[in-house]
Amino acid sequence: MPPLKFLSNEDVQAMHEATLRVLHEVGVIWTHKPSLDILTDAGCTMNGNRICFPPDLVIDSIAKANKRPVIRGRNGQVNELGGGTLYFHNLGGARDIYDARTGTRHLATDEDARNTVRLLDALPNCHTVTPFFTPPDVTNELMALHMYRHTLPNTTKPVQGPGIQFGHEVKYAVEMAAVVGTPAHELTLSLSPVSPLTMHDIAAEAIMEMAKAGVIHANLPCPTGGATSPMTITGSLVQQSAETLAPLVLAQIINPGCGVVYCGRLGMLEPRTGLIWGGVELGLSSAATVQLGHYYGFSVNVYGFSTNAHTLDAQNAFERGLNAAIPALAGADELSGIGEMEAGVMGSFAQMVLDNELAGSILRLRAGLSADVEHLAVEIIGNVMDGTRNFLGQKHTMKHLRAGEVALTKLAERNSWDTWEEKFQRKQMADHAVDEAEKILRDHVVPPLEPQQEQELDKILAAAEREMAGRK
């Protein structure tokens, strides 16, 4: 199915030209001297504390980047990004967990973090796992590494590295990835510049270390339209693109050809609360990000399952349905947010199970329809009219049921009222999701790492902790 366009070709071209103007005429606040030396040697200029990027350097850097990176799980599963397949992954970095059985929430524990990864490992439409919960009582400098340590033993799927902040995290993440057989060029790490247009020293150092190691850059600008970027969606997307491309230029100067995933996490301001708005504008922003990223030839990762909702309610369902379907139809390569609630602050086991079903329906939606001879089925219609007048018994029916013509859901209600009332005691879809999540966590077993691998991961984490203690 061809992607839907929410912007004209002329609109996208105008946004590209505006991005180059922002980078060249406005610049990015940047004070990290080692990286500034590299950038100025390549032709960038300083305007006060802002560095300005020549358009030719930006375009040349985009051309050099590896836009089709590959990530791989320890089970051999390969995700080739940008090849036309849509992949889904979960939210990363949530603080709270919502207990849908009791309707309460609490700070996520280490056990919650491990169980989340085991659950995601079992969900067929979650193709990549990202460290989900931030661990309690861990310093900022070590948080990402602890999250990665919790994740690696509990899934065999490809693991997106955690969002990092510091250069030292790169070294230890690369070492941990190697323990499970992931080379640096198949490891993704993400880093968020500060909006508007600010690259702090620790972030600049981290970009340099990522480039030297050869990891895949998934830079994650997170502007908020109306607060840290313009109130207009396209204006915010221009700023977001500049925040994505500025660190890309540095990385490509250091290591030409290192992998890049073009990402965007634009949210619009909810003026009545000051929080991020999870309405349909988020889906539109993601779709436009896809178009702009594809203009450059990148694979694109954007928000998918996003909502401000606190429970598994109607708002939750319609917001995440819109915000997943719109960028999927625009041709997104990866959609994030499986399990996300409360605009990324919270997650839920039941929500992950529900999102697995939604992802299946989104994949069916994006597959579209076929009007070839086999699907038009004129001969089958004729055979039935000449014979039994029953399509249920036709091999054609079973063939296309198995081929996915209909997205058969496991949790949605498909019974009559009487059956629903008598057999299922009026259980809602969310109730079935709670039951399914609990069943998976009881039954699903992830092939464990070898004891020596566990020991090596502990050794690497301990080395990181000693380094951080030595810096204080």
C-alpha positions in Angstrom: 0.0 0.0 0.0 1.6 3.4 -1.0 2.2 5.8 1.9 -0.3 8.6 2.4 1.0 12.1 2.1 0.0 14.7 4.7 2.3 17.3 3.2 2.8 18.0 -0.5 6.2 17.6 -2.1 6.5 21.4 -2.1 5.8 21.5 1.6 8.5 19.0 2.4 11.0 20.9 0.2 10.1 24.1 2.0 10.6 22.4 5.4 14.0 21.1 4.3 15.1 24.6 3.2 13.8 26.1 6.4 15.8 23.5 8.4 19.0 24.4 6.5 18.3 28.1 7.3 17.8 27.4 11.0 21.1 25.5 11.1 23.0 28.1 9.1 21.4 31.4 10.2 20.2 30.7 13.8 22.6 27.9 14.9 22.8 25.6 17.9 24.0 26.6 21.4 27.2 24.5 21.7 30.0 25.0 24.1 31.9 21.7 24.2 35.4 22.7 22.9 36.6 19.3 21.5 33.5 18.9 19.3 33.5 22.6 18.4 37.0 22.3 17.1 36.0 19.4 14.9 33.0 21.3 13.5 34.8 24.6 12.9 37.6 22.7 11.1 34.9 21.3 8.8 33.6 24.8 8.0 31.1 25.6 10.7 31.2 29.1 12.2 30.5 30.6 15.6 28.0 33.3 16.4 28.4 33.9 20.1 27.7 30.7 21.9 26.0 29.2 18.8 27.5 27.2 16.1 26.2 27.6 12.5 26.3 24.8 10.0 26.9 25.5 6.3 24.2 23.9 4.1 26.6 22.0 2.0 28.2 20.4 5.0 24.7 19.3 6.3 23.7 17.9 2.9 27.1 16.1 2.5 26.8 14.6 6.0 23.3 13.3 5.3 24.6 11.7 2.1 27.4 9.9 4.0 25.2 8.3 6.7 24.2 4.7 6.6 20.4 5.0 6.3 19.6 1.3 6.3 21.0 0.0 9.6 20.4 -3.5 10.8 19.7 -4.6 14.4 19.8 -8.3 15.5 18.6 -10.3 18.5 20.4 -13.1 20.1 17.8 -15.4 18.6 19.0 -14.4 15.2 16.0 -12.2 14.4 17.0 -9.4 12.1 15.3 -6.0 11.8 16.5 -4.3 8.6 15.3 -0.7 9.1 14.1 1.3 6.1 13.4 -1.7 3.9 9.6 -1.2 3.8 8.7 -3.3 6.9 7.0 -1.6 9.8 8.4 -2.6 13.2 7.0 -1.8 16.7 8.8 -1.3 20.0 7.9 -0.3 23.5 8.1 2.9 25.4 11.4 3.5 27.1 12.2 5.3 30.4 8.8 5.2 32.2 8.8 5.8 36.0 5.5 4.4 37.2 3.6 1.2 36.5 -0.2 1.0 36.4 -1.8 -2.1 37.9 -4.9 -2.6 35.8 -6.2 -5.3 38.2 -6.5 -2.9 41.1 -6.6 0.5 39.3 -3.6 1.8 41.2 -0.1 2.8 40.3 3.3 2.6 42.0 7.0 3.3 41.2 8.4 0.5 39.1 10.7 -1.9 40.8 13.6 -4.0 39.5 11.2 -7.0 39.3 8.7 -4.9 37.3 11.5 -4.0 34.9 12.5 -7.6 34.4 8.9 -8.8 34.0 8.2 -6.2 31.5 11.0 -7.4 29.2 9.8 -11.0 29.6 6.3 -10.0 28.6 7.5 -8.0 25.6 9.6 -11.0 24.5 6.4 -13.1 24.3 4.4 -10.5 22.3 4.7 -11.3 18.5 4.0 -7.8 17.3 6.7 -6.2 19.5 9.7 -6.6 17.2 12.3 -4.7 19.2 12.6 -4.3 23.0 13.8 -1.1 24.7 14.6 -0.9 28.4 11.2 0.1 29.8 11.3 1.4 33.4 13.8 3.6 35.1 15.3 1.8 38.1 14.7 3.2 41.5 17.6 4.5 43.7 20.1 4.6 40.8 22.1 7.7 40.0 21.5 9.5 36.7 25.0 8.6 35.5 24.3 4.9 35.8 20.6 4.7 35.1 20.8 3.7 31.4 23.4 1.0 32.0 21.2 -0.5 34.8 18.2 -0.5 32.5 20.2 -2.2 29.7 21.5 -4.8 32.2 17.9 -5.7 33.2 16.9 -6.0 29.6 19.6 -8.2 27.9 18.9 -11.5 29.9 15.1 -11.3 29.6 14.6 -11.2 25.8 16.1 -12.8 22.7 14.7 -10.1 20.5 16.8 -7.2 19.1 17.3 -4.7 21.9 17.4 -1.0 21.2 20.0 0.5 23.5 18.8 2.9 26.2 18.6 6.6 26.0 22.0 7.9 27.2 23.3 11.2 28.4 27.0 10.7 29.0 30.0 9.7 27.0 31.1 7.0 29.4 27.8 5.2 28.9 28.7 4.4 25.3 31.8 2.4 26.2 30.0 0.2 28.7 26.8 -0.2 26.6 29.0 -1.4 23.7 30.8 -3.9 26.0 27.4 -5.2 27.3 26.1 -5.6 23.8 29.2 -7.7 22.8 28.5 -10.1 25.7 25.2 -11.2 23.9 26.8 -11.1 20.5 25.7 -7.7 19.3 28.5 -5.8 17.5 28.7 -2.0 17.9 27.4 -1.3 14.4 24.1 -3.2 15.3 23.6 -1.4 18.6 21.3 1.7 18.7 21.8 4.4 21.3 19.6 7.4 21.6 20.4 10.9 22.9 18.1 13.9 23.3 19.3 17.4 22.5 17.7 20.1 24.7 15.0 22.1 23.0 15.3 24.7 21.7 18.5 24.0 19.8 20.9 23.3 22.6 23.7 20.7 22.8 25.1 20.5 26.3 28.7 19.4 26.8 27.8 16.0 28.1 25.6 15.3 25.1 28.2 16.5 22.6 30.8 14.2 24.3 28.3 11.3 24.0 27.8 11.9 20.3 31.5 11.8 19.8 31.9 8.6 21.7 28.9 7.0 19.8 30.5 8.0 16.5 33.9 6.6 17.5 32.4 3.3 18.5 30.3 3.1 15.3 27.0 2.6 17.0 23.7 3.5 15.3 22.6 7.0 16.2 18.9 7.4 17.0 18.9 11.0 18.2 15.7 11.8 19.9 14.8 15.5 20.0 11.7 16.0 22.1 10.4 19.6 21.5 7.0 20.7 22.9 5.1 22.9 20.5 4.2 26.1 22.1 6.7 25.7 25.0 10.1 24.7 23.6 9.4 25.0 19.9 6.9 27.0 17.8 3.1 26.5 18.3 2.8 25.6 14.6 3.4 22.0 13.9 5.5 22.5 10.8 7.6 25.2 12.6 8.2 22.7 15.4 9.1 20.0 12.9 11.7 22.3 11.3 13.3 22.9 14.7 13.1 19.2 15.5 14.8 18.3 12.2 17.6 20.8 12.9 18.1 19.2 16.4 18.3 15.8 14.7 20.7 16.8 11.9 23.2 18.9 14.0 24.6 15.9 16.0 24.4 13.8 12.8 26.9 16.2 11.2 29.4 15.8 14.0 29.0 12.0 13.9 29.6 11.8 10.1 32.7 14.0 10.3 34.1 11.6 13.0 33.0 8.4 11.4 31.6 8.7 7.9 29.0 6.1 7.2 27.9 5.3 10.7 24.3 4.3 11.0 21.5 6.7 11.6 17.8 6.4 12.4 15.8 9.7 11.9 13.6 10.1 14.9 11.2 12.6 16.2 9.2 13.0 19.5 7.4 16.3 19.0 4.5 16.8 21.3 2.2 19.8 21.4 1.6 21.8 24.5 -1.7 21.3 26.4 -2.1 25.0 27.4 -4.6 24.2 30.2 -2.2 21.9 32.1 1.3 22.6 30.7 1.7 19.0 29.8 2.2 17.3 26.4 -1.0 16.9 24.4 -1.6 13.4 23.1 -4.4 14.2 20.7 -4.5 13.7 16.9 -1.9 16.5 16.4 0.7 14.0 17.7 -0.2 11.6 15.0 0.0 14.3 12.4 3.4 15.4 13.7 4.7 11.9 13.5 3.4 11.5 9.9 5.1 14.7 8.8 8.3 13.6 10.5 8.1 10.4 8.5 7.8 12.4 5.2 10.7 14.7 6.1 12.9 11.8 7.2 12.1 9.8 4.0 12.9 12.9 1.9 16.5 12.5 3.2 16.4 8.7 2.6 16.4 7.7 6.3 14.5 5.0 8.1 12.2 6.9 10.5 11.1 6.1 14.1 8.3 8.1 15.6 5.6 8.0 18.3 2.9 5.4 17.8 1.0 4.4 20.9 0.7 7.7 22.7 -2.0 8.9 25.1 -2.4 11.2 28.1 -4.8 8.6 29.6 -4.3 7.3 33.1 -6.4 4.1 32.7 -7.4 1.6 30.0 -10.4 3.8 29.0 -12.0 5.2 25.9 -9.6 8.1 25.6 -6.7 5.7 25.8 -8.1 3.6 23.0 -9.0 6.4 20.5 -5.8 8.4 21.1 -3.4 5.6 20.6 -5.4 4.2 17.7 -5.2 7.5 15.9 -1.6 8.2 16.8 -0.5 4.7 15.6 -2.6 4.5 12.4 -1.7 8.0 11.0 2.1 7.6 10.9 1.8 3.9 9.9 -0.2 5.0 6.9 2.5 7.6 6.2 5.1 4.9 5.8 6.8 4.9 9.2 9.6 2.3 9.6 9.3 2.0 13.4 6.6 3.0 15.8 7.4 3.4 19.5 5.3 3.4 22.6 3.9 -0.2 23.2 2.7 -0.1 26.8 2.8 3.7 27.2 0.4 5.6 29.4 0.2 9.2 30.8 2.4 10.6 28.0 5.3 8.4 28.8 5.4 8.7 32.6 3.7 5.4 33.2 3.3 1.9 31.6 1.2 -1.2 32.2 1.4 -4.9 31.5 -2.2 -5.0 30.3 -1.5 -2.1 28.0 1.4 -3.9 26.4 -0.9 -6.9 25.6 -3.6 -4.5 24.2 -1.0 -2.7 22.1 0.2 -6.1 20.7 -3.3 -6.5 19.3 -3.5 -3.0 18.0 -0.2 -3.4 16.3 -1.6 -6.5 14.5 -4.5 -4.4 13.3 -2.2 -1.6 12.2 -0.1 -4.1 10.2 -3.3 -5.3 8.5 -4.4 -1.7 7.8 -1.1 -0.9 6.2 -1.2 -4.1 4.0 -4.2 -2.6 2.2 -6.2 -4.5 -0.3 -5.5 -6.5 -3.4 -7.5 -6.7 -6.6 -5.6 -9.4 -8.4 -7.4 -12.4 -9.9 -7.0 -14.5 -6.8 -8.5 -11.9 -4.5 -11.4 -10.9 -6.9 -12.4 -14.5 -6.7 -14.8 -14.6 -9.7 -14.2 -18.3 -10.2 -14.9 -19.1 -6.5 -18.1 -17.1 -6.7 -19.1 -19.1 -9.7 -18.3 -22.4 -8.1 -20.3 -21.6 -5.0 -23.3 -20.5 -7.1 -23.2 -23.7 -9.2 -22.8 -25.9 -6.1 -23.2 -25.5 -2.4 -23.8 -21.8 -2.2 -21.5 -21.9 0.9 -18.2 -20.1 1.0 -17.2 -21.6 4.4 -16.3 -25.0 2.8 -14.1 -23.5 0.1 -10.3 -24.0 0.2 -10.0 -20.4 -0.9 -11.7 -19.3 2.3 -9.2 -21.1 4.6 -6.3 -20.1 2.5 -7.0 -16.4 2.9 -8.0 -16.7 6.5 -4.5 -18.1 7.1 -3.0 -15.5 4.9 -4.4 -12.7 7.2 -7.2 -11.3 5.1 -8.9 -10.8 8.4 -7.0 -9.6 11.5 -8.3 -12.1 14.0 -8.1 -10.6 17.5 -7.6 -12.6 20.7 -9.0 -10.0 23.1 -11.8 -8.1 21.4 -15.4 -9.0 22.0 -16.9 -10.9 19.0 -19.8 -12.8 20.7 -23.5 -12.1 21.0 -24.8 -10.3 24.1 -26.1 -13.5 25.6 -22.8 -15.3 25.2 -20.8 -12.3 26.5 -23.1 -12.0 29.5 -23.4 -15.7 30.4 -20.0 -17.2 29.4 -17.7 -14.2 29.9 -19.5 -12.3 32.7 -19.4 -9.1 30.7 -15.7 -8.9 30.7 -14.2 -6.0 28.7 -11.2 -6.2 26.4 -9.1 -4.7 29.1 -10.1 -7.4 31.5 -9.0 -10.1 29.0 -5.7 -8.2 28.6 -5.0 -8.3 32.4 -5.6 -12.0 32.4 -3.4 -12.6 29.3 -0.5 -10.6 30.8 -0.7 -12.6 34.0 -0.7 -15.8 32.0 2.3 -14.8 29.9 4.2 -13.9 33.0 3.4 -17.2 34.6 4.2 -19.3 31.6 6.7 -17.6 29.3 10.3 -18.7 29.7 13.1 -16.7 28.0 16.2 -18.8 27.1 18.7 -17.7 29.7 22.1 -16.3 29.2 25.1 -18.5 30.0 26.4 -18.1 33.6 29.6 -16.6 32.3 27.6 -14.0 30.3 25.7 -13.0 33.4 29.0 -12.7 35.3 30.5 -10.6 32.5 27.6 -8.2 32.5 27.9 -7.8 36.2 31.6 -7.2 35.8 31.0 -4.4 33.2 28.4 -2.7 35.4 30.6 -2.9 38.4 33.4 -1.3 36.4 31.0 1.5 35.4 30.0 2.0 39.0 33.7 2.3 40.1 34.4 4.8 37.4 31.5 7.0 38.5 32.5 6.7 42.1 36.0 7.8 41.2 34.7 10.9 39.5 32.8 12.2 42.5 
